Every structure is written in structure tokens, then in C-alpha cells.
Amino acid sequence: MRITVVGAGVIGLLTAIECARTAGVDRVDLVDAGPIPSPSATSNDRLRAVRALHRGEPALTSAAVQAQAGWMEIESLVGSRFYHPAGALTAMPTLDVATELALLTAAGAKASALSPEDLASRYPQARFAAGTGAVLEATAGVVLADHALVALARWLGSQARVRLHPHRRAVEVSQNDRVVMIRYADGGSHTADRVVMAAGPWSRELVPAAIASDLTLYRQSMLSYQPPTGRDWARMPTLLGLGPARDAWLMPTVPQSDAPMRLSAASACRPVAEMSDRGTPDQWREHLVGVFSELLPGFDPAAVVDSTDGYYLAERTRGGPLLATYGGGSVLAYAACGGMSFKFAPRIARTIADRAVGTPPSPTGLDSIDRPRQLAAVGEE
Ligand SMILES: Cc1cc2nc3c(=O)[nH]c(=O)nc-3n(C[C@H](O)[C@H](O)[C@H](O)COP(=O)(O)OP(=O)(O)OC[C@H]3O[C@@H](n4cnc5c(N)ncnc54)[C@H](O)[C@@H]3O)c2cc1C
């Protein structure tokens, strides 16, 4: 069987790896419009948070716990270290702490509860509102995303059954009998038995209109912060649930990396019609500076060394990821990645590879992936 994966972000790279590890797959082609990995991929950033707790959502929490184990397995496969389990702390009203702790431990995560006093004494770097407690997940952490993508691409490049095709932009996918044809912007084409599309925020250009019209594009701004007191932040967990709306989050420095801290909030994420550049408009940079001036005692706007915007697509009604299959299962499209696919990527890639090869799909616990949208034909509207 020949499988082509279009898009070499975290989902495409891991899906290509899972396909290459599966018996019966003779050839895996991984195609990207840019270099592999591409600097413009949503996945290609310094840090991505990998935490398990999804408040009030047992299935998602359990899926995220298993995905953490998936990251560690991938590290051993490719022989590189990029997952740093420095922990993740989710702030919440003290009344909710026991319930959320029970949710995490039932899912198999190692976690503990923190009182308002614990927070004040252990994390003086952040300001928590009165009556705020927290749950601390010990094995959550961050992936050094850019390092991970390079290591995944290197492993793929060393496999006899895998071919990497950088700088090839797919423009059309069509089907003839059981063979799928991909056409490229350079005029070339090639065929495969199965095609997996993982084109991130560019997916709307490749998937059928019936799917594209169900996707919303989001743009999110993020600050890079390098405070002079950087040492105070080393070995800190990722902090989530900050601020009055409990929607701000912060990824601290990782000792093994020179990546600055990353600060953002759901309030800096907005729907947009089209993708443009990745520069942060002044109003959004100022918005985040205002948010973190309130949350971090001694916050210094001059220590904001950079800011970037990223894009992702989400399914319009449920707001999360979307997997679709069509052409009798010959084409699988990871049409929307949502705002949290990085942490789930090892699980998502395994289930997409199972479906591509035709083996029973390993469940992810994510409903929109375990029950993909099905269209009959490649051109179906
Ligand atoms: C600011 C921000 C912060 C985030 N933080 C987190 C986090 O902390 N934790 C978390 O789990 N998730 C997070 N996410 C979400 C996560 O980053 C994404 O869900 C994930 O990286 C998407 O990966 P992907 O492989 O689907 O897409 P991408 O990484 O965008 O990869 C798509 C690839 O497809 C290629 N491509 C596009 N069109 C074509 C074409 N026509 N032909 C060939 N190739 C093509 C592109 O060049 C690109 O390399 C965040 C997202 C943003 C924007």
C-alpha cells in the first residue's frame, strides 16, 4: 500500500511515522508546501503545553493523559529529548479543586491539590485572586516543538520506505477508481492508494466545500517574555486558568532551552476571515501586556522580547478538531486542528494511520476524531 501525507506539521509528521511503522505499508510520501519541517507551520513554535486536565471533561482528560505517554514513546523511537514534564498548574475556585483532582486521578494522572496559601508561598511570581486554589499535574509539561519537528523529520528521512517532498504545494486531490491523484502547483502529480491531508490552517484550500464551510479560522497572539529575574521562573510549571476570566496562561522557561516564556489568553484569540502575516497588531500586543501587568507582580513590558500570531481552524459548532473521510475511505482529512491538537498529536496520528491502513482505529477519546465526518465522494458537496 502507498500512502501520501500532505502537510508536515506535527500531525502530518507523526502520521507519516505511524504509517511507516505499520506492516503492509510499502511506501510513505510526505509532502509539504515549504521545507520539512516548515517554519510557517502552526506547530513550528518554541513551546507547546501538554497538560491533561480538561475541566469537567473525563474523556478528554483521559485522552490527554495517554497522549503524554505517547510523547514519551515517540521520544524513544526517534532518539531525541523534547518533552519536559515540568508540570502544569490549573488555577480555579477552591470549591472546584476536589472535583477536578478526582477527575485527573481517575484518568491515571499524578496530581495534587494546592490551597490559596500554597499558591502564595510556592508561586509568588504570579498573582492569584482571593479564594483561588489549584490542581498541579506532575507529569504534564511542555514539548520543545521546533526541536521535536526536526527530530521527527530526521527519523522519517532515515527510513527506506519513506520519501520526503519539501516545496511541493498540493492544489487538488481527485479520485479515479480506488487510486487517489494529487496535483501540485508546479504542474506535477502523483497517485497513492490512500491520502492523508494534514494541512493545518490551510486545509480549507484542499477539502471539499461541504467541509470547508464548516470551519472557522482563528488568530491568536502570544507574547515572548524574558524577565531579568528569569531564574525565578526556571523549573516552574505551566500556569493555566489565570486572571478574572481564568483564561490566561503562561509557559515558563525550560532549563534545556533558550526559549523565552510564552504568555497568552483566550481573550487574545479571535475569528478572522483569512490568514495574513504572523506579526502581532499593536492593539493585541497591548491587550496582552495589560492582562499580564495585572497577573505578574513586577511585570516589565520592556522584557517582552517578541510577539507572534498563530492560526488554527476549528469546527464551527463544537469549536474543536475535525477529521473527515471521503472517497470510500481513500482520503482522510484532518480538516481542523483546533487550539489543542499538539498535545493529542501522538494519539491522533495513530488513529489516522489505522484508518488509512484499514485496521480497527485506536480510539482517541476525542469524539470528532473517533467518529469522523463521512462524505461519499471526493467532490461531494
Ligand atoms: C498561538 C497558538 C498556541 C497554541 N498552543 C498550543 C498548546 O500549548 N498545546 C496544544 O496542544 N496545542 C496548541 N496550539 C494548537 C496546535 O499548535 C495545533 O493544533 C497544531 O500545531 C496543528 O498541527 P497541524 O500539523 O495540524 O498543522 P500545521 O502545523 O500548521 O502544519 C500544516 C502543514 O501543512 C503544510 N501545507 C499547507 N497547505 C499545503 C498544501 N496545499 N500542500 C502541501 N503542504 C501544505 C504547511 O506548510 C504546514 O507545514 C496552539 C495554536 C496556536 C495558534
The ligand as an SDF file (V2000), in Angstrom:
LIG
                    3D

 53 58  0  0  0  0  0  0  0  0999 V2000
   -0.7520   30.5710   19.3700 C   0  0  0  0  0  0  0  0  0  0  0  0
   -1.0830   29.1010   19.4700 C   0  0  0  0  0  0  0  0  0  0  0  0
   -0.7500   28.4120   20.6330 C   0  0  0  0  0  0  0  0  0  0  0  0
   -1.0590   27.0380   20.7280 C   0  0  0  0  0  0  0  0  0  0  0  0
   -0.7230   26.3750   21.8660 N   0  0  0  0  0  0  0  0  0  0  0  0
   -0.9760   25.0490   21.9640 C   0  0  0  0  0  0  0  0  0  0  0  0
   -0.5740   24.3260   23.1190 C   0  0  0  0  0  0  0  0  0  0  0  0
    0.0460   24.8890   24.0340 O   0  0  0  0  0  0  0  0  0  0  0  0
   -0.8730   22.9890   23.1840 N   0  0  0  0  0  0  0  0  0  0  0  0
   -1.5240   22.3470   22.1770 C   0  0  0  0  0  0  0  0  0  0  0  0
   -1.7880   21.1560   22.3090 O   0  0  0  0  0  0  0  0  0  0  0  0
   -1.8840   22.9940   21.0430 N   0  0  0  0  0  0  0  0  0  0  0  0
   -1.6210   24.3230   20.9150 C   0  0  0  0  0  0  0  0  0  0  0  0
   -1.9740   25.0010   19.7800 N   0  0  0  0  0  0  0  0  0  0  0  0
   -2.5810   24.2470   18.6650 C   0  0  0  0  0  0  0  0  0  0  0  0
   -1.5110   23.4310   17.8950 C   0  0  0  0  0  0  0  0  0  0  0  0
   -0.3460   24.2030   17.7030 O   0  0  0  0  0  0  0  0  0  0  0  0
   -2.0790   22.9950   16.5520 C   0  0  0  0  0  0  0  0  0  0  0  0
   -3.3000   22.3140   16.7820 O   0  0  0  0  0  0  0  0  0  0  0  0
   -1.1320   22.0390   15.7980 C   0  0  0  0  0  0  0  0  0  0  0  0
    0.1870   22.5280   15.8010 O   0  0  0  0  0  0  0  0  0  0  0  0
   -1.6290   21.8580   14.3720 C   0  0  0  0  0  0  0  0  0  0  0  0
   -0.7410   20.9980   13.6840 O   0  0  0  0  0  0  0  0  0  0  0  0
   -1.0350   20.5560   12.1910 P   0  0  0  0  0  0  0  0  0  0  0  0
    0.0100   19.5550   11.8390 O   0  0  0  0  0  0  0  0  0  0  0  0
   -2.4720   20.1600   12.0490 O   0  0  0  0  0  0  0  0  0  0  0  0
   -0.8810   21.9000   11.3040 O   0  0  0  0  0  0  0  0  0  0  0  0
    0.4640   22.7560   10.9310 P   0  0  0  0  0  0  0  0  0  0  0  0
    1.4830   22.6430   11.9990 O   0  0  0  0  0  0  0  0  0  0  0  0
    0.0300   24.1240   10.5370 O   0  0  0  0  0  0  0  0  0  0  0  0
    1.0330   22.0100    9.6580 O   0  0  0  0  0  0  0  0  0  0  0  0
    0.4150   22.0930    8.3980 C   0  0  0  0  0  0  0  0  0  0  0  0
    1.4850   21.8990    7.3190 C   0  0  0  0  0  0  0  0  0  0  0  0
    0.8180   21.7540    6.0640 O   0  0  0  0  0  0  0  0  0  0  0  0
    1.5730   22.4180    5.0610 C   0  0  0  0  0  0  0  0  0  0  0  0
    0.6610   22.7450    3.9540 N   0  0  0  0  0  0  0  0  0  0  0  0
   -0.3650   23.6170    3.9670 C   0  0  0  0  0  0  0  0  0  0  0  0
   -1.0020   23.6230    2.7810 N   0  0  0  0  0  0  0  0  0  0  0  0
   -0.3490   22.7350    1.9930 C   0  0  0  0  0  0  0  0  0  0  0  0
   -0.5220   22.3090    0.6500 C   0  0  0  0  0  0  0  0  0  0  0  0
   -1.5170   22.7900   -0.1240 N   0  0  0  0  0  0  0  0  0  0  0  0
    0.3470   21.3810    0.1400 N   0  0  0  0  0  0  0  0  0  0  0  0
    1.3490   20.8780    0.9050 C   0  0  0  0  0  0  0  0  0  0  0  0
    1.5510   21.2720    2.1930 N   0  0  0  0  0  0  0  0  0  0  0  0
    0.7190   22.1740    2.7280 C   0  0  0  0  0  0  0  0  0  0  0  0
    2.1280   23.6390    5.7820 C   0  0  0  0  0  0  0  0  0  0  0  0
    3.2850   24.1490    5.1130 O   0  0  0  0  0  0  0  0  0  0  0  0
    2.4380   23.0690    7.1720 C   0  0  0  0  0  0  0  0  0  0  0  0
    3.7750   22.6240    7.2570 O   0  0  0  0  0  0  0  0  0  0  0  0
   -1.6950   26.3690   19.6440 C   0  0  0  0  0  0  0  0  0  0  0  0
   -2.0220   27.0720   18.4810 C   0  0  0  0  0  0  0  0  0  0  0  0
   -1.7040   28.4220   18.3820 C   0  0  0  0  0  0  0  0  0  0  0  0
   -2.0370   29.1430   17.1090 C   0  0  0  0  0  0  0  0  0  0  0  0
  1  2  1  0
  2  3  1  0
  2 52  2  0
  3  4  2  0
  4  5  1  0
  4 50  1  0
  5  6  2  0
  6  7  1  0
  6 13  1  0
  7  8  2  0
  7  9  1  0
  9 10  1  0
 10 11  2  0
 10 12  1  0
 12 13  2  0
 13 14  1  0
 14 15  1  0
 14 50  1  0
 15 16  1  0
 16 17  1  0
 16 18  1  0
 18 19  1  0
 18 20  1  0
 20 21  1  0
 20 22  1  0
 22 23  1  0
 23 24  1  0
 24 25  2  0
 24 26  1  0
 24 27  1  0
 27 28  1  0
 28 29  2  0
 28 30  1  0
 28 31  1  0
 31 32  1  0
 32 33  1  0
 33 34  1  0
 33 48  1  0
 34 35  1  0
 35 36  1  0
 35 46  1  0
 36 37  1  0
 36 45  1  0
 37 38  2  0
 38 39  1  0
 39 40  1  0
 39 45  2  0
 40 41  1  0
 40 42  2  0
 42 43  1  0
 43 44  2  0
 44 45  1  0
 46 47  1  0
 46 48  1  0
 48 49  1  0
 50 51  2  0
 51 52  1  0
 52 53  1  0
M  END
$$$$
